Amino acid sequence: MMDSRICLHCYVSGKVQGVWYRASAKEQAERLHITGWARNLPDGRVEVLACGSRENLMQLFEWLKRGPQLASVTEVTHEELPWQDLQGFETL
């Protein structure tokens, strides 16, 4: 049986820095029992590593494509990674 717990490694492009994107992503992740982190990149993108159940990660991924009210997301790229047992969700 396939393990339903995976990690998603995402890069979010658009107006996603200085708009509470990481803090809002943390709130969404915690609500969905997802662990990992979100950090700003020098090129203006946000990088996210999120680990949890496939079902909850798909919900988070849909949110990442919208972001918080002030954000303007233009693209989210992602790859699936093997499960990592992380503690909590951090903004770096």
PyMOL Python script that loads the backbone (N, CA, C, O; Angstrom):
from pymol import cmd

cmd.read_pdbstr("""\
ATOM      1  N   MET A   1       0.839  -1.192   0.000  1.00  0.00           N
ATOM      2  CA  MET A   1       0.000   0.000   0.000  1.00  0.00           C
ATOM      3  C   MET A   1       0.880   1.251   0.000  1.00  0.00           C
ATOM      4  O   MET A   1       1.885   1.313   0.708  1.00  0.00           O
ATOM      5  N   MET A   2       0.498   2.230  -0.789  1.00  0.00           N
ATOM      6  CA  MET A   2       1.279   3.465  -0.851  1.00  0.00           C
ATOM      7  C   MET A   2       1.098   4.276   0.427  1.00  0.00           C
ATOM      8  O   MET A   2      -0.012   4.404   0.945  1.00  0.00           O
ATOM      9  N   ASP A   3       2.191   4.815   0.922  1.00  0.00           N
ATOM     10  CA  ASP A   3       2.106   5.670   2.103  1.00  0.00           C
ATOM     11  C   ASP A   3       1.416   6.968   1.713  1.00  0.00           C
ATOM     12  O   ASP A   3       1.796   7.616   0.737  1.00  0.00           O
ATOM     13  N   SER A   4       0.408   7.341   2.475  1.00  0.00           N
ATOM     14  CA  SER A   4      -0.328   8.564   2.136  1.00  0.00           C
ATOM     15  C   SER A   4       0.360   9.803   2.705  1.00  0.00           C
ATOM     16  O   SER A   4      -0.102  10.922   2.480  1.00  0.00           O
ATOM     17  N   ARG A   5       1.456   9.617   3.440  1.00  0.00           N
ATOM     18  CA  ARG A   5       2.189  10.766   3.977  1.00  0.00           C
ATOM     19  C   ARG A   5       3.368  11.075   3.067  1.00  0.00           C
ATOM     20  O   ARG A   5       4.211  10.219   2.800  1.00  0.00           O
ATOM     21  N   ILE A   6       3.408  12.305   2.601  1.00  0.00           N
ATOM     22  CA  ILE A   6       4.461  12.742   1.692  1.00  0.00           C
ATOM     23  C   ILE A   6       4.872  14.160   2.066  1.00  0.00           C
ATOM     24  O   ILE A   6       4.315  14.761   2.984  1.00  0.00           O
ATOM     25  N   CYS A   7       5.844  14.677   1.346  1.00  0.00           N
ATOM     26  CA  CYS A   7       6.222  16.085   1.469  1.00  0.00           C
ATOM     27  C   CYS A   7       6.098  16.738   0.101  1.00  0.00           C
ATOM     28  O   CYS A   7       6.340  16.109  -0.929  1.00  0.00           O
ATOM     29  N   LEU A   8       5.722  17.999   0.108  1.00  0.00           N
ATOM     30  CA  LEU A   8       5.709  18.806  -1.108  1.00  0.00           C
ATOM     31  C   LEU A   8       6.741  19.912  -0.952  1.00  0.00           C
ATOM     32  O   LEU A   8       6.778  20.602   0.067  1.00  0.00           O
ATOM     33  N   HIS A   9       7.577  20.075  -1.970  1.00  0.00           N
ATOM     34  CA  HIS A   9       8.558  21.156  -2.007  1.00  0.00           C
ATOM     35  C   HIS A   9       8.073  22.119  -3.076  1.00  0.00           C
ATOM     36  O   HIS A   9       8.012  21.762  -4.253  1.00  0.00           O
ATOM     37  N   CYS A  10       7.725  23.345  -2.673  1.00  0.00           N
ATOM     38  CA  CYS A  10       7.082  24.293  -3.586  1.00  0.00           C
ATOM     39  C   CYS A  10       7.862  25.599  -3.684  1.00  0.00           C
ATOM     40  O   CYS A  10       8.528  26.025  -2.740  1.00  0.00           O
ATOM     41  N   TYR A  11       7.759  26.219  -4.856  1.00  0.00           N
ATOM     42  CA  TYR A  11       8.244  27.577  -5.067  1.00  0.00           C
ATOM     43  C   TYR A  11       7.063  28.414  -5.524  1.00  0.00           C
ATOM     44  O   TYR A  11       6.397  28.085  -6.505  1.00  0.00           O
ATOM     45  N   VAL A  12       6.807  29.503  -4.801  1.00  0.00           N
ATOM     46  CA  VAL A  12       5.655  30.355  -5.076  1.00  0.00           C
ATOM     47  C   VAL A  12       6.152  31.681  -5.636  1.00  0.00           C
ATOM     48  O   VAL A  12       6.968  32.360  -5.012  1.00  0.00           O
ATOM     49  N   SER A  13       5.656  32.048  -6.817  1.00  0.00           N
ATOM     50  CA  SER A  13       6.057  33.288  -7.485  1.00  0.00           C
ATOM     51  C   SER A  13       4.917  34.290  -7.480  1.00  0.00           C
ATOM     52  O   SER A  13       3.749  33.926  -7.344  1.00  0.00           O
ATOM     53  N   GLY A  14       5.280  35.567  -7.630  1.00  0.00           N
ATOM     54  CA  GLY A  14       4.295  36.644  -7.667  1.00  0.00           C
ATOM     55  C   GLY A  14       4.599  37.656  -6.575  1.00  0.00           C
ATOM     56  O   GLY A  14       5.732  37.762  -6.106  1.00  0.00           O
ATOM     57  N   LYS A  15       3.580  38.394  -6.179  1.00  0.00           N
ATOM     58  CA  LYS A  15       3.730  39.330  -5.058  1.00  0.00           C
ATOM     59  C   LYS A  15       3.453  38.539  -3.783  1.00  0.00           C
ATOM     60  O   LYS A  15       2.327  38.507  -3.287  1.00  0.00           O
ATOM     61  N   VAL A  16       4.505  37.899  -3.263  1.00  0.00           N
ATOM     62  CA  VAL A  16       4.334  36.977  -2.138  1.00  0.00           C
ATOM     63  C   VAL A  16       5.264  37.299  -0.961  1.00  0.00           C
ATOM     64  O   VAL A  16       5.298  36.559   0.022  1.00  0.00           O
ATOM     65  N   GLN A  17       6.017  38.399  -1.060  1.00  0.00           N
ATOM     66  CA  GLN A  17       6.825  38.833   0.080  1.00  0.00           C
ATOM     67  C   GLN A  17       6.289  40.165   0.572  1.00  0.00           C
ATOM     68  O   GLN A  17       5.893  41.022  -0.218  1.00  0.00           O
ATOM     69  N   GLY A  18       6.281  40.331   1.906  1.00  0.00           N
ATOM     70  CA  GLY A  18       5.778  41.562   2.504  1.00  0.00           C
ATOM     71  C   GLY A  18       4.259  41.641   2.522  1.00  0.00           C
ATOM     72  O   GLY A  18       3.693  42.721   2.689  1.00  0.00           O
ATOM     73  N   VAL A  19       3.592  40.493   2.350  1.00  0.00           N
ATOM     74  CA  VAL A  19       2.118  40.468   2.322  1.00  0.00           C
ATOM     75  C   VAL A  19       1.570  39.405   3.283  1.00  0.00           C
ATOM     76  O   VAL A  19       0.446  38.933   3.109  1.00  0.00           O
ATOM     77  N   TRP A  20       2.360  39.031   4.291  1.00  0.00           N
ATOM     78  CA  TRP A  20       1.958  38.037   5.289  1.00  0.00           C
ATOM     79  C   TRP A  20       1.776  36.647   4.685  1.00  0.00           C
ATOM     80  O   TRP A  20       1.021  35.836   5.223  1.00  0.00           O
ATOM     81  N   TYR A  21       2.459  36.361   3.573  1.00  0.00           N
ATOM     82  CA  TYR A  21       2.303  35.057   2.921  1.00  0.00           C
ATOM     83  C   TYR A  21       2.809  33.921   3.817  1.00  0.00           C
ATOM     84  O   TYR A  21       2.100  32.938   4.033  1.00  0.00           O
ATOM     85  N   ARG A  22       4.033  34.057   4.339  1.00  0.00           N
ATOM     86  CA  ARG A  22       4.599  32.970   5.158  1.00  0.00           C
ATOM     87  C   ARG A  22       3.812  32.756   6.438  1.00  0.00           C
ATOM     88  O   ARG A  22       3.539  31.616   6.814  1.00  0.00           O
ATOM     89  N   ALA A  23       3.442  33.848   7.118  1.00  0.00           N
ATOM     90  CA  ALA A  23       2.678  33.724   8.366  1.00  0.00           C
ATOM     91  C   ALA A  23       1.320  33.080   8.101  1.00  0.00           C
ATOM     92  O   ALA A  23       0.853  32.256   8.887  1.00  0.00           O
ATOM     93  N   SER A  24       0.694  33.458   6.996  1.00  0.00           N
ATOM     94  CA  SER A  24      -0.602  32.874   6.644  1.00  0.00           C
ATOM     95  C   SER A  24      -0.452  31.412   6.251  1.00  0.00           C
ATOM     96  O   SER A  24      -1.310  30.590   6.575  1.00  0.00           O
ATOM     97  N   ALA A  25       0.635  31.081   5.552  1.00  0.00           N
ATOM     98  CA  ALA A  25       0.897  29.685   5.186  1.00  0.00           C
ATOM     99  C   ALA A  25       1.084  28.843   6.442  1.00  0.00           C
ATOM    100  O   ALA A  25       0.613  27.708   6.511  1.00  0.00           O
ATOM    101  N   LYS A  26       1.772  29.403   7.434  1.00  0.00           N
ATOM    102  CA  LYS A  26       1.965  28.700   8.712  1.00  0.00           C
ATOM    103  C   LYS A  26       0.621  28.418   9.370  1.00  0.00           C
ATOM    104  O   LYS A  26       0.391  27.308   9.851  1.00  0.00           O
ATOM    105  N   GLU A  27      -0.274  29.412   9.400  1.00  0.00           N
ATOM    106  CA  GLU A  27      -1.611  29.215   9.984  1.00  0.00           C
ATOM    107  C   GLU A  27      -2.362  28.104   9.265  1.00  0.00           C
ATOM    108  O   GLU A  27      -2.955  27.234   9.903  1.00  0.00           O
ATOM    109  N   GLN A  28      -2.336  28.134   7.935  1.00  0.00           N
ATOM    110  CA  GLN A  28      -3.027  27.107   7.147  1.00  0.00           C
ATOM    111  C   GLN A  28      -2.426  25.733   7.414  1.00  0.00           C
ATOM    112  O   GLN A  28      -3.158  24.761   7.603  1.00  0.00           O
ATOM    113  N   ALA A  29      -1.099  25.646   7.432  1.00  0.00           N
ATOM    114  CA  ALA A  29      -0.421  24.370   7.648  1.00  0.00           C
ATOM    115  C   ALA A  29      -0.764  23.799   9.020  1.00  0.00           C
ATOM    116  O   ALA A  29      -1.051  22.609   9.148  1.00  0.00           O
ATOM    117  N   GLU A  30      -0.733  24.648  10.044  1.00  0.00           N
ATOM    118  CA  GLU A  30      -1.033  24.166  11.390  1.00  0.00           C
ATOM    119  C   GLU A  30      -2.475  23.689  11.488  1.00  0.00           C
ATOM    120  O   GLU A  30      -2.762  22.699  12.162  1.00  0.00           O
ATOM    121  N   ARG A  31      -3.379  24.389  10.819  1.00  0.00           N
ATOM    122  CA  ARG A  31      -4.791  23.996  10.820  1.00  0.00           C
ATOM    123  C   ARG A  31      -4.963  22.613  10.181  1.00  0.00           C
ATOM    124  O   ARG A  31      -5.846  21.847  10.567  1.00  0.00           O
ATOM    125  N   LEU A  32      -4.111  22.308   9.202  1.00  0.00           N
ATOM    126  CA  LEU A  32      -4.197  21.041   8.472  1.00  0.00           C
ATOM    127  C   LEU A  32      -3.239  19.972   9.014  1.00  0.00           C
ATOM    128  O   LEU A  32      -3.086  18.915   8.403  1.00  0.00           O
ATOM    129  N   HIS A  33      -2.592  20.242  10.159  1.00  0.00           N
ATOM    130  CA  HIS A  33      -1.650  19.295  10.781  1.00  0.00           C
ATOM    131  C   HIS A  33      -0.498  18.960   9.836  1.00  0.00           C
ATOM    132  O   HIS A  33      -0.096  17.804   9.707  1.00  0.00           O
ATOM    133  N   ILE A  34       0.022  19.996   9.182  1.00  0.00           N
ATOM    134  CA  ILE A  34       1.143  19.853   8.258  1.00  0.00           C
ATOM    135  C   ILE A  34       2.385  20.456   8.900  1.00  0.00           C
ATOM    136  O   ILE A  34       2.327  21.527   9.505  1.00  0.00           O
ATOM    137  N   THR A  35       3.510  19.757   8.762  1.00  0.00           N
ATOM    138  CA  THR A  35       4.777  20.256   9.293  1.00  0.00           C
ATOM    139  C   THR A  35       5.640  20.759   8.141  1.00  0.00           C
ATOM    140  O   THR A  35       5.371  20.471   6.975  1.00  0.00           O
ATOM    141  N   GLY A  36       6.682  21.517   8.484  1.00  0.00           N
ATOM    142  CA  GLY A  36       7.607  22.007   7.465  1.00  0.00           C
ATOM    143  C   GLY A  36       8.031  23.429   7.719  1.00  0.00           C
ATOM    144  O   GLY A  36       8.183  23.847   8.867  1.00  0.00           O
ATOM    145  N   TRP A  37       8.226  24.186   6.633  1.00  0.00           N
ATOM    146  CA  TRP A  37       8.693  25.566   6.763  1.00  0.00           C
ATOM    147  C   TRP A  37       8.384  26.359   5.499  1.00  0.00           C
ATOM    148  O   TRP A  37       8.095  25.803   4.440  1.00  0.00           O
ATOM    149  N   ALA A  38       8.457  27.679   5.650  1.00  0.00           N
ATOM    150  CA  ALA A  38       8.323  28.607   4.521  1.00  0.00           C
ATOM    151  C   ALA A  38       9.371  29.692   4.697  1.00  0.00           C
ATOM    152  O   ALA A  38       9.568  30.201   5.801  1.00  0.00           O
ATOM    153  N   ARG A  39      10.045  30.047   3.602  1.00  0.00           N
ATOM    154  CA  ARG A  39      11.061  31.101   3.696  1.00  0.00           C
ATOM    155  C   ARG A  39      11.057  31.955   2.433  1.00  0.00           C
ATOM    156  O   ARG A  39      10.738  31.489   1.340  1.00  0.00           O
ATOM    157  N   ASN A  40      11.422  33.223   2.622  1.00  0.00           N
ATOM    158  CA  ASN A  40      11.587  34.139   1.497  1.00  0.00           C
ATOM    159  C   ASN A  40      12.900  33.836   0.794  1.00  0.00           C
ATOM    160  O   ASN A  40      13.895  33.497   1.435  1.00  0.00           O
ATOM    161  N   LEU A  41      12.897  33.959  -0.520  1.00  0.00           N
ATOM    162  CA  LEU A  41      14.115  33.812  -1.310  1.00  0.00           C
ATOM    163  C   LEU A  41      14.543  35.177  -1.837  1.00  0.00           C
ATOM    164  O   LEU A  41      13.703  36.059  -2.016  1.00  0.00           O
ATOM    165  N   PRO A  42      15.839  35.363  -2.087  1.00  0.00           N
ATOM    166  CA  PRO A  42      16.330  36.664  -2.568  1.00  0.00           C
ATOM    167  C   PRO A  42      15.687  37.108  -3.888  1.00  0.00           C
ATOM    168  O   PRO A  42      15.625  38.305  -4.168  1.00  0.00           O
ATOM    169  N   ASP A  43      15.206  36.156  -4.702  1.00  0.00           N
ATOM    170  CA  ASP A  43      14.619  36.511  -6.003  1.00  0.00           C
ATOM    171  C   ASP A  43      13.143  36.906  -5.912  1.00  0.00           C
ATOM    172  O   ASP A  43      12.497  37.138  -6.934  1.00  0.00           O
ATOM    173  N   GLY A  44      12.604  36.982  -4.677  1.00  0.00           N
ATOM    174  CA  GLY A  44      11.222  37.424  -4.512  1.00  0.00           C
ATOM    175  C   GLY A  44      10.216  36.302  -4.353  1.00  0.00           C
ATOM    176  O   GLY A  44       9.053  36.549  -4.035  1.00  0.00           O
ATOM    177  N   ARG A  45      10.656  35.067  -4.571  1.00  0.00           N
ATOM    178  CA  ARG A  45       9.744  33.933  -4.388  1.00  0.00           C
ATOM    179  C   ARG A  45       9.712  33.506  -2.925  1.00  0.00           C
ATOM    180  O   ARG A  45      10.530  33.943  -2.116  1.00  0.00           O
ATOM    181  N   VAL A  46       8.745  32.638  -2.601  1.00  0.00           N
ATOM    182  CA  VAL A  46       8.695  31.976  -1.307  1.00  0.00           C
ATOM    183  C   VAL A  46       8.882  30.486  -1.562  1.00  0.00           C
ATOM    184  O   VAL A  46       8.256  29.915  -2.455  1.00  0.00           O
ATOM    185  N   GLU A  47       9.747  29.866  -0.771  1.00  0.00           N
ATOM    186  CA  GLU A  47       9.985  28.424  -0.849  1.00  0.00           C
ATOM    187  C   GLU A  47       9.271  27.768   0.320  1.00  0.00           C
ATOM    188  O   GLU A  47       9.352  28.251   1.450  1.00  0.00           O
ATOM    189  N   VAL A  48       8.574  26.674   0.057  1.00  0.00           N
ATOM    190  CA  VAL A  48       7.798  25.984   1.086  1.00  0.00           C
ATOM    191  C   VAL A  48       8.130  24.499   1.049  1.00  0.00           C
ATOM    192  O   VAL A  48       8.144  23.885  -0.018  1.00  0.00           O
ATOM    193  N   LEU A  49       8.399  23.926   2.219  1.00  0.00           N
ATOM    194  CA  LEU A  49       8.458  22.475   2.369  1.00  0.00           C
ATOM    195  C   LEU A  49       7.332  22.103   3.316  1.00  0.00           C
ATOM    196  O   LEU A  49       7.282  22.582   4.449  1.00  0.00           O
ATOM    197  N   ALA A  50       6.435  21.256   2.856  1.00  0.00           N
ATOM    198  CA  ALA A  50       5.265  20.884   3.652  1.00  0.00           C
ATOM    199  C   ALA A  50       5.137  19.370   3.667  1.00  0.00           C
ATOM    200  O   ALA A  50       5.175  18.728   2.617  1.00  0.00           O
ATOM    201  N   CYS A  51       4.984  18.794   4.872  1.00  0.00           N
ATOM    202  CA  CYS A  51       4.881  17.345   5.022  1.00  0.00           C
ATOM    203  C   CYS A  51       3.609  17.000   5.785  1.00  0.00           C
ATOM    204  O   CYS A  51       3.295  17.607   6.809  1.00  0.00           O
ATOM    205  N   GLY A  52       2.888  16.016   5.268  1.00  0.00           N
ATOM    206  CA  GLY A  52       1.650  15.604   5.916  1.00  0.00           C
ATOM    207  C   GLY A  52       0.926  14.586   5.067  1.00  0.00           C
ATOM    208  O   GLY A  52       1.520  13.967   4.184  1.00  0.00           O
ATOM    209  N   SER A  53      -0.356  14.411   5.333  1.00  0.00           N
ATOM    210  CA  SER A  53      -1.139  13.477   4.529  1.00  0.00           C
ATOM    211  C   SER A  53      -1.349  14.077   3.144  1.00  0.00           C
ATOM    212  O   SER A  53      -1.447  15.294   2.986  1.00  0.00           O
ATOM    213  N   ARG A  54      -1.414  13.210   2.154  1.00  0.00           N
ATOM    214  CA  ARG A  54      -1.606  13.662   0.769  1.00  0.00           C
ATOM    215  C   ARG A  54      -2.860  14.538   0.658  1.00  0.00           C
ATOM    216  O   ARG A  54      -2.850  15.567  -0.017  1.00  0.00           O
ATOM    217  N   GLU A  55      -3.931  14.120   1.324  1.00  0.00           N
ATOM    218  CA  GLU A  55      -5.194  14.868   1.266  1.00  0.00           C
ATOM    219  C   GLU A  55      -5.030  16.287   1.815  1.00  0.00           C
ATOM    220  O   GLU A  55      -5.472  17.250   1.188  1.00  0.00           O
ATOM    221  N   ASN A  56      -4.400  16.419   2.978  1.00  0.00           N
ATOM    222  CA  ASN A  56      -4.215  17.744   3.576  1.00  0.00           C
ATOM    223  C   ASN A  56      -3.235  18.593   2.770  1.00  0.00           C
ATOM    224  O   ASN A  56      -3.406  19.807   2.663  1.00  0.00           O
ATOM    225  N   LEU A  57      -2.213  17.958   2.206  1.00  0.00           N
ATOM    226  CA  LEU A  57      -1.256  18.702   1.383  1.00  0.00           C
ATOM    227  C   LEU A  57      -1.925  19.265   0.134  1.00  0.00           C
ATOM    228  O   LEU A  57      -1.586  20.364  -0.307  1.00  0.00           O
ATOM    229  N   MET A  58      -2.868  18.525  -0.437  1.00  0.00           N
ATOM    230  CA  MET A  58      -3.573  19.044  -1.612  1.00  0.00           C
ATOM    231  C   MET A  58      -4.399  20.277  -1.230  1.00  0.00           C
ATOM    232  O   MET A  58      -4.509  21.219  -2.015  1.00  0.00           O
ATOM    233  N   GLN A  59      -4.978  20.269  -0.023  1.00  0.00           N
ATOM    234  CA  GLN A  59      -5.709  21.454   0.455  1.00  0.00           C
ATOM    235  C   GLN A  59      -4.756  22.631   0.630  1.00  0.00           C
ATOM    236  O   GLN A  59      -5.072  23.753   0.233  1.00  0.00           O
ATOM    237  N   LEU A  60      -3.584  22.376   1.229  1.00  0.00           N
ATOM    238  CA  LEU A  60      -2.605  23.450   1.405  1.00  0.00           C
ATOM    239  C   LEU A  60      -2.124  23.956   0.045  1.00  0.00           C
ATOM    240  O   LEU A  60      -1.965  25.161  -0.148  1.00  0.00           O
ATOM    241  N   PHE A  61      -1.893  23.038  -0.898  1.00  0.00           N
ATOM    242  CA  PHE A  61      -1.418  23.436  -2.224  1.00  0.00           C
ATOM    243  C   PHE A  61      -2.432  24.358  -2.905  1.00  0.00           C
ATOM    244  O   PHE A  61      -2.047  25.341  -3.538  1.00  0.00           O
ATOM    245  N   GLU A  62      -3.711  24.048  -2.779  1.00  0.00           N
ATOM    246  CA  GLU A  62      -4.741  24.924  -3.353  1.00  0.00           C
ATOM    247  C   GLU A  62      -4.675  26.306  -2.700  1.00  0.00           C
ATOM    248  O   GLU A  62      -4.838  27.321  -3.378  1.00  0.00           O
ATOM    249  N   TRP A  63      -4.437  26.349  -1.382  1.00  0.00           N
ATOM    250  CA  TRP A  63      -4.317  27.638  -0.690  1.00  0.00           C
ATOM    251  C   TRP A  63      -3.062  28.380  -1.167  1.00  0.00           C
ATOM    252  O   TRP A  63      -3.103  29.592  -1.380  1.00  0.00           O
ATOM    253  N   LEU A  64      -1.938  27.651  -1.337  1.00  0.00           N
ATOM    254  CA  LEU A  64      -0.698  28.293  -1.782  1.00  0.00           C
ATOM    255  C   LEU A  64      -0.895  29.001  -3.117  1.00  0.00           C
ATOM    256  O   LEU A  64      -0.262  30.025  -3.371  1.00  0.00           O
ATOM    257  N   LYS A  65      -1.759  28.473  -3.966  1.00  0.00           N
ATOM    258  CA  LYS A  65      -2.011  29.080  -5.282  1.00  0.00           C
ATOM    259  C   LYS A  65      -2.806  30.382  -5.167  1.00  0.00           C
ATOM    260  O   LYS A  65      -2.782  31.210  -6.077  1.00  0.00           O
ATOM    261  N   ARG A  66      -3.507  30.559  -4.047  1.00  0.00           N
ATOM    262  CA  ARG A  66      -4.265  31.801  -3.814  1.00  0.00           C
ATOM    263  C   ARG A  66      -3.502  32.750  -2.897  1.00  0.00           C
ATOM    264  O   ARG A  66      -3.335  33.930  -3.202  1.00  0.00           O
ATOM    265  N   GLY A  67      -3.043  32.214  -1.768  1.00  0.00           N
ATOM    266  CA  GLY A  67      -2.337  33.022  -0.782  1.00  0.00           C
ATOM    267  C   GLY A  67      -3.285  33.905   0.007  1.00  0.00           C
ATOM    268  O   GLY A  67      -4.500  33.845  -0.183  1.00  0.00           O
ATOM    269  N   PRO A  68      -2.731  34.731   0.898  1.00  0.00           N
ATOM    270  CA  PRO A  68      -3.555  35.650   1.684  1.00  0.00           C
ATOM    271  C   PRO A  68      -4.077  36.790   0.812  1.00  0.00           C
ATOM    272  O   PRO A  68      -3.703  36.926  -0.353  1.00  0.00           O
ATOM    273  N   GLN A  69      -4.936  37.591   1.393  1.00  0.00           N
ATOM    274  CA  GLN A  69      -5.649  38.631   0.648  1.00  0.00           C
ATOM    275  C   GLN A  69      -4.729  39.578  -0.118  1.00  0.00           C
ATOM    276  O   GLN A  69      -5.031  39.938  -1.256  1.00  0.00           O
ATOM    277  N   LEU A  70      -3.617  39.987   0.484  1.00  0.00           N
ATOM    278  CA  LEU A  70      -2.740  40.984  -0.142  1.00  0.00           C
ATOM    279  C   LEU A  70      -1.792  40.395  -1.186  1.00  0.00           C
ATOM    280  O   LEU A  70      -1.150  41.137  -1.930  1.00  0.00           O
ATOM    281  N   ALA A  71      -1.703  39.077  -1.245  1.00  0.00           N
ATOM    282  CA  ALA A  71      -0.778  38.432  -2.178  1.00  0.00           C
ATOM    283  C   ALA A  71      -1.370  38.370  -3.581  1.00  0.00           C
ATOM    284  O   ALA A  71      -2.585  38.422  -3.774  1.00  0.00           O
ATOM    285  N   SER A  72      -0.473  38.257  -4.547  1.00  0.00           N
ATOM    286  CA  SER A  72      -0.875  38.030  -5.935  1.00  0.00           C
ATOM    287  C   SER A  72       0.025  36.929  -6.489  1.00  0.00           C
ATOM    288  O   SER A  72       1.126  37.197  -6.971  1.00  0.00           O
ATOM    289  N   VAL A  73      -0.455  35.691  -6.414  1.00  0.00           N
ATOM    290  CA  VAL A  73       0.343  34.532  -6.813  1.00  0.00           C
ATOM    291  C   VAL A  73       0.235  34.341  -8.326  1.00  0.00           C
ATOM    292  O   VAL A  73      -0.864  34.295  -8.880  1.00  0.00           O
ATOM    293  N   THR A  74       1.391  34.230  -8.987  1.00  0.00           N
ATOM    294  CA  THR A  74       1.387  34.011 -10.436  1.00  0.00           C
ATOM    295  C   THR A  74       1.703  32.568 -10.807  1.00  0.00           C
ATOM    296  O   THR A  74       1.279  32.091 -11.860  1.00  0.00           O
ATOM    297  N   GLU A  75       2.451  31.863  -9.946  1.00  0.00           N
ATOM    298  CA  GLU A  75       2.820  30.483 -10.264  1.00  0.00           C
ATOM    299  C   GLU A  75       3.242  29.756  -8.999  1.00  0.00           C
ATOM    300  O   GLU A  75       3.872  30.339  -8.117  1.00  0.00           O
ATOM    301  N   VAL A  76       2.887  28.471  -8.914  1.00  0.00           N
ATOM    302  CA  VAL A  76       3.396  27.603  -7.853  1.00  0.00           C
ATOM    303  C   VAL A  76       3.925  26.338  -8.526  1.00  0.00           C
ATOM    304  O   VAL A  76       3.164  25.595  -9.146  1.00  0.00           O
ATOM    305  N   THR A  77       5.220  26.100  -8.403  1.00  0.00           N
ATOM    306  CA  THR A  77       5.795  24.856  -8.902  1.00  0.00           C
ATOM    307  C   THR A  77       6.031  23.947  -7.703  1.00  0.00           C
ATOM    308  O   THR A  77       6.294  24.423  -6.599  1.00  0.00           O
ATOM    309  N   HIS A  78       5.937  22.636  -7.922  1.00  0.00           N
ATOM    310  CA  HIS A  78       6.111  21.719  -6.790  1.00  0.00           C
ATOM    311  C   HIS A  78       6.653  20.376  -7.262  1.00  0.00           C
ATOM    312  O   HIS A  78       6.521  19.987  -8.422  1.00  0.00           O
ATOM    313  N   GLU A  79       7.264  19.691  -6.310  1.00  0.00           N
ATOM    314  CA  GLU A  79       7.680  18.308  -6.518  1.00  0.00           C
ATOM    315  C   GLU A  79       7.367  17.539  -5.248  1.00  0.00           C
ATOM    316  O   GLU A  79       7.446  18.079  -4.145  1.00  0.00           O
ATOM    317  N   GLU A  80       7.011  16.267  -5.416  1.00  0.00           N
ATOM    318  CA  GLU A  80       6.769  15.401  -4.267  1.00  0.00           C
ATOM    319  C   GLU A  80       8.094  14.839  -3.792  1.00  0.00           C
ATOM    320  O   GLU A  80       8.950  14.456  -4.589  1.00  0.00           O
ATOM    321  N   LEU A  81       8.244  14.797  -2.472  1.00  0.00           N
ATOM    322  CA  LEU A  81       9.435  14.228  -1.850  1.00  0.00           C
ATOM    323  C   LEU A  81       9.000  13.162  -0.854  1.00  0.00           C
ATOM    324  O   LEU A  81       7.849  13.158  -0.417  1.00  0.00           O
ATOM    325  N   PRO A  82       9.914  12.253  -0.487  1.00  0.00           N
ATOM    326  CA  PRO A  82       9.581  11.261   0.532  1.00  0.00           C
ATOM    327  C   PRO A  82       9.244  11.937   1.862  1.00  0.00           C
ATOM    328  O   PRO A  82       9.702  13.046   2.139  1.00  0.00           O
ATOM    329  N   TRP A  83       8.456  11.271   2.661  1.00  0.00           N
ATOM    330  CA  TRP A  83       8.035  11.749   3.978  1.00  0.00           C
ATOM    331  C   TRP A  83       9.246  12.088   4.840  1.00  0.00           C
ATOM    332  O   TRP A  83      10.212  11.327   4.892  1.00  0.00           O
ATOM    333  N   GLN A  84       9.189  13.229   5.514  1.00  0.00           N
ATOM    334  CA  GLN A  84      10.182  13.618   6.521  1.00  0.00           C
ATOM    335  C   GLN A  84       9.425  13.915   7.804  1.00  0.00           C
ATOM    336  O   GLN A  84       8.426  14.635   7.791  1.00  0.00           O
ATOM    337  N   ASP A  85       9.894  13.369   8.898  1.00  0.00           N
ATOM    338  CA  ASP A  85       9.210  13.541  10.182  1.00  0.00           C
ATOM    339  C   ASP A  85       9.690  14.837  10.836  1.00  0.00           C
ATOM    340  O   ASP A  85      10.590  14.818  11.676  1.00  0.00           O
ATOM    341  N   LEU A  86       9.091  15.950  10.452  1.00  0.00           N
ATOM    342  CA  LEU A  86       9.471  17.264  10.972  1.00  0.00           C
ATOM    343  C   LEU A  86       8.573  17.649  12.142  1.00  0.00           C
ATOM    344  O   LEU A  86       7.479  17.110  12.309  1.00  0.00           O
ATOM    345  N   GLN A  87       9.053  18.585  12.941  1.00  0.00           N
ATOM    346  CA  GLN A  87       8.277  19.063  14.089  1.00  0.00           C
ATOM    347  C   GLN A  87       7.771  20.468  13.812  1.00  0.00           C
ATOM    348  O   GLN A  87       8.570  21.378  13.591  1.00  0.00           O
ATOM    349  N   GLY A  88       6.463  20.659  13.819  1.00  0.00           N
ATOM    350  CA  GLY A  88       5.895  21.994  13.675  1.00  0.00           C
ATOM    351  C   GLY A  88       6.076  22.570  12.280  1.00  0.00           C
ATOM    352  O   GLY A  88       6.622  21.918  11.390  1.00  0.00           O
ATOM    353  N   PHE A  89       5.609  23.803  12.102  1.00  0.00           N
ATOM    354  CA  PHE A  89       5.771  24.519  10.836  1.00  0.00           C
ATOM    355  C   PHE A  89       6.400  25.859  11.165  1.00  0.00           C
ATOM    356  O   PHE A  89       5.857  26.628  11.959  1.00  0.00           O
ATOM    357  N   GLU A  90       7.544  26.142  10.558  1.00  0.00           N
ATOM    358  CA  GLU A  90       8.298  27.354  10.881  1.00  0.00           C
ATOM    359  C   GLU A  90       8.314  28.332   9.721  1.00  0.00           C
ATOM    360  O   GLU A  90       8.247  27.939   8.556  1.00  0.00           O
ATOM    361  N   THR A  91       8.404  29.610  10.054  1.00  0.00           N
ATOM    362  CA  THR A  91       8.706  30.618   9.044  1.00  0.00           C
ATOM    363  C   THR A  91      10.166  30.983   9.240  1.00  0.00           C
ATOM    364  O   THR A  91      10.565  31.416  10.321  1.00  0.00           O
ATOM    365  N   LEU A  92      10.953  30.811   8.207  1.00  0.00           N
ATOM    366  CA  LEU A  92      12.406  31.034   8.295  1.00  0.00           C
ATOM    367  C   LEU A  92      12.787  32.372   7.702  1.00  0.00           C
ATOM    368  O   LEU A  92      13.966  32.728   7.689  1.00  0.00           O
TER     369      LEU A  92
END
""", "prot")
cmd.dss("prot")
cmd.show_as("cartoon", "prot")
cmd.util.cbc("prot")
cmd.orient("prot")
